């Protein structure tokens, strides 16, 4: 038991070191200007389109692997669905994002269940003890609802199920089905932003961006999903 605990500590330190190294590299190569300059975004968009059009299969595989690594290391989902839709469009982008996020989240869940289960129980068990009985009744159904309604930061939502001992297959398939609606809407928004940039040589006004159907339709979809999720969440987390 003592040797196993030491191994967990060592592997946990290695994992945290990898995360730290990844963050340092990311912020060394990217700055806020890369995300705020319209000219830079437009030029990078053209480069990304060239890479995608030269070999869609390889570009898709690389993005797919990148999503898995991103989720495992950082746990964030929001930038990914916008980028996926922006590069690959709403249909291919949604497929890559849904399965990439689901696999990455599942691997993160497995790691958390092995390395940090005691710590997670200590931090969160008292706050979410009311959900334990719900998951015991019908694990897959309630995890599906849990994924759909959201309301918890993505990283936390991936590690919390260690409290309920969710089966790995239920975690994966529940993630795929439960996250698809919001990820499709997010990918559609990313694809819409790509189209706006394509149709404008200069940075359009906020009003011009919002009144574009490629933008306001996904936004309306997000609002509808948020309201549905809010109503279900009030009952689910009661």
C-alpha positions as CSV (number, residue, x, y, z in Angstrom):
1,X,0.0,0.0,0.0
2,X,2.8,2.4,0.9
3,X,4.6,1.7,-2.4
4,X,1.4,2.2,-4.3
5,X,0.8,5.6,-2.6
6,X,4.4,6.6,-3.5
7,X,3.8,5.6,-7.1
8,X,0.6,7.7,-7.2
9,X,2.5,10.7,-5.8
10,X,5.3,10.4,-8.3
11,X,2.9,10.0,-11.2
12,X,0.8,12.9,-10.0
13,X,3.9,15.1,-9.8
14,X,4.8,14.1,-13.3
15,X,1.3,14.9,-14.5
16,X,1.3,18.4,-12.9
17,X,4.8,19.0,-14.3
18,X,3.5,18.2,-17.8
19,X,0.6,20.6,-17.4
20,X,2.9,23.4,-16.2
21,X,5.3,22.8,-19.1
22,X,2.4,22.9,-21.5
23,X,1.1,26.2,-20.2
24,X,4.5,27.8,-20.3
25,X,5.1,26.7,-23.9
26,X,1.6,27.8,-24.9
27,X,2.1,31.3,-23.5
28,X,5.6,31.5,-24.9
29,X,4.3,31.0,-28.4
30,X,1.0,32.9,-28.2
31,X,0.2,36.3,-26.9
32,X,-3.0,38.3,-26.5
33,X,-2.3,40.1,-29.7
34,X,-2.7,36.8,-31.6
35,X,-6.3,36.6,-30.5
36,X,-7.2,40.3,-30.6
37,X,-5.8,41.4,-34.0
38,X,-8.3,41.0,-36.8
39,X,-5.5,41.0,-39.4
40,X,-3.6,38.2,-37.5
41,X,-6.8,36.2,-37.1
42,X,-7.6,36.6,-40.9
43,X,-4.0,35.6,-41.9
44,X,-4.0,32.6,-39.6
45,X,-7.4,31.6,-40.9
46,X,-6.0,31.5,-44.4
47,X,-3.1,29.4,-43.3
48,X,-5.3,27.0,-41.5
49,X,-7.6,26.7,-44.5
50,X,-4.6,25.9,-46.7
51,X,-3.4,23.1,-44.3
52,X,-7.0,21.7,-44.0
53,X,-7.6,21.7,-47.8
54,X,-4.2,20.2,-48.6
55,X,-5.0,17.0,-46.5
56,X,-8.3,17.0,-44.6
57,X,-7.8,13.6,-43.1
58,X,-4.4,14.4,-41.6
59,X,-5.6,17.8,-40.4
60,X,-8.6,16.2,-38.8
61,X,-6.5,13.5,-37.0
62,X,-4.1,16.1,-35.7
63,X,-6.9,18.3,-34.4
64,X,-8.6,15.3,-32.9
65,X,-5.5,14.3,-31.0
66,X,-4.9,17.9,-30.0
67,X,-8.4,18.1,-28.4
68,X,-7.8,14.9,-26.4
69,X,-4.4,16.2,-25.1
70,X,-5.9,19.7,-24.4
71,X,-8.7,18.3,-22.3
72,X,-6.4,15.9,-20.4
73,X,-3.9,18.6,-19.6
74,X,-6.1,21.7,-19.1
75,X,-9.7,20.4,-19.0
76,X,-11.2,23.4,-20.8
77,X,-13.8,22.8,-23.4
78,X,-15.0,26.2,-24.5
79,X,-12.2,27.3,-26.9
80,X,-12.1,23.9,-28.5
81,X,-15.6,23.9,-30.0
82,X,-15.2,27.4,-31.4
83,X,-11.8,26.4,-33.0
84,X,-13.2,23.1,-34.3
85,X,-16.2,24.9,-36.0
86,X,-14.0,27.7,-37.2
87,X,-11.5,25.3,-39.0
88,X,-13.7,22.4,-40.1
89,X,-17.2,23.8,-40.2
90,X,-20.2,22.8,-38.0
91,X,-20.6,19.2,-39.2
92,X,-17.1,17.8,-39.3
93,X,-16.1,20.1,-36.5
94,X,-18.9,18.8,-34.2
95,X,-17.9,15.2,-34.8
96,X,-14.2,15.8,-34.1
97,X,-15.0,17.9,-31.0
98,X,-17.6,15.6,-29.5
99,X,-15.4,12.5,-29.7
100,X,-12.2,14.3,-28.9
101,X,-13.7,16.0,-25.8
102,X,-15.4,12.7,-24.7
103,X,-12.2,10.6,-25.0
104,X,-10.1,13.3,-23.3
105,X,-12.6,13.7,-20.5
106,X,-12.8,9.9,-20.1
107,X,-9.1,9.6,-19.8
108,X,-9.0,12.5,-17.3
109,X,-11.7,10.8,-15.3
110,X,-9.7,7.6,-15.3
111,X,-6.6,9.4,-14.1
112,X,-8.5,11.3,-11.5
113,X,-10.2,8.1,-10.2
114,X,-6.8,6.5,-9.8
115,X,-4.6,9.4,-8.5
116,X,-6.9,12.0,-6.8
117,X,-10.0,10.1,-5.7
118,X,-9.4,10.7,-2.0
119,X,-8.6,14.4,-2.6
120,X,-11.8,14.9,-4.7
121,X,-13.9,13.2,-2.1
122,X,-12.5,15.4,0.6
123,X,-13.2,18.6,-1.4
124,X,-16.5,17.9,-3.0
125,X,-18.3,15.0,-1.3
126,X,-20.3,17.1,1.1
127,X,-21.4,19.5,-1.6
128,X,-22.7,16.8,-4.0
129,X,-23.7,14.1,-1.7
130,X,-27.4,14.6,-2.7
131,X,-26.5,13.3,-6.2
132,X,-25.1,10.0,-5.1
133,X,-28.6,8.4,-4.7
134,X,-29.7,9.8,-8.1
135,X,-26.8,8.1,-9.8
136,X,-27.4,4.8,-7.9
137,X,-31.0,4.7,-9.3
138,X,-30.0,4.9,-13.0
139,X,-26.4,5.7,-13.5
140,X,-26.4,6.2,-17.3
141,X,-29.6,8.3,-17.5
142,X,-28.5,10.6,-14.7
143,X,-25.0,11.0,-16.1
144,X,-26.6,11.9,-19.4
145,X,-28.7,14.6,-17.7
146,X,-25.6,15.7,-15.8
147,X,-23.7,16.2,-19.1
148,X,-26.5,17.9,-20.8
149,X,-27.5,20.5,-18.2
150,X,-23.9,21.5,-17.4
151,X,-23.6,24.4,-15.0
152,X,-20.3,23.1,-13.6
153,X,-16.9,24.1,-15.1
154,X,-15.8,21.4,-17.6
155,X,-12.7,20.3,-15.7
156,X,-14.6,19.9,-12.4
157,X,-17.5,18.1,-14.2
158,X,-14.9,15.5,-15.5
159,X,-13.5,14.7,-12.1
160,X,-16.7,14.9,-10.0
161,X,-18.0,11.5,-11.2
162,X,-15.3,9.8,-9.2
163,X,-17.6,10.5,-6.2
164,X,-20.3,8.3,-7.8
165,X,-18.0,5.5,-9.3
166,X,-19.4,6.0,-12.8
167,X,-18.7,3.1,-15.1
168,X,-16.2,4.1,-17.8
169,X,-18.5,3.1,-20.7
170,X,-21.4,5.1,-19.1
171,X,-19.1,8.1,-18.7
172,X,-17.9,8.0,-22.3
173,X,-21.3,7.4,-24.1
174,X,-23.1,9.7,-21.7
175,X,-20.6,12.4,-22.6
176,X,-20.9,11.8,-26.3
177,X,-24.8,12.0,-26.3
178,X,-25.2,14.6,-23.5
179,X,-22.7,17.1,-24.9
180,X,-23.6,16.9,-28.6
181,X,-26.4,19.5,-28.6
182,X,-24.3,22.3,-27.0
183,X,-21.2,21.4,-28.9
184,X,-23.0,21.5,-32.2
185,X,-24.3,24.9,-31.4
186,X,-20.8,26.0,-30.4
187,X,-19.2,24.6,-33.6
188,X,-21.9,26.4,-35.6
189,X,-20.9,29.7,-33.9
190,X,-17.2,29.0,-34.8
191,X,-18.1,28.3,-38.4
192,X,-20.2,31.5,-38.5
193,X,-17.2,33.5,-37.2
194,X,-15.1,32.0,-40.0
195,X,-17.7,33.1,-42.6
196,X,-17.9,36.6,-41.2
197,X,-14.1,36.9,-41.5
198,X,-14.1,35.5,-45.0
199,X,-16.7,38.0,-46.1
200,X,-15.0,41.1,-44.6
201,X,-11.7,42.7,-45.4
202,X,-11.8,44.9,-42.3
203,X,-13.1,44.2,-38.8
204,X,-16.9,44.5,-38.9
205,X,-18.8,46.2,-36.1
206,X,-20.3,44.2,-33.3
207,X,-23.8,45.0,-34.7
208,X,-22.9,43.7,-38.1
209,X,-21.5,40.5,-36.6
210,X,-24.6,39.9,-34.4
211,X,-27.1,40.5,-37.2
212,X,-25.4,37.9,-39.4
213,X,-27.6,34.7,-39.5
214,X,-24.4,32.6,-39.1
215,X,-23.9,34.3,-35.7
216,X,-27.3,35.0,-34.2
217,X,-28.9,31.6,-35.0
218,X,-26.2,29.7,-33.0
219,X,-26.5,32.4,-30.2
220,X,-30.3,31.9,-30.1
221,X,-29.7,28.1,-30.0
222,X,-27.3,28.6,-27.0
223,X,-29.9,30.7,-25.2
224,X,-32.6,28.0,-25.7
225,X,-30.2,25.2,-24.6
226,X,-29.3,27.3,-21.5
227,X,-32.9,27.9,-20.6
228,X,-33.8,24.2,-21.0
229,X,-30.7,23.2,-19.0
230,X,-31.5,25.7,-16.3
231,X,-35.0,24.3,-15.8
232,X,-33.7,20.7,-15.8
233,X,-30.8,21.7,-13.5
234,X,-33.2,23.2,-10.9
235,X,-34.9,19.9,-10.6
236,X,-31.8,17.7,-11.1
237,X,-29.7,19.4,-8.4
238,X,-32.6,20.0,-6.0
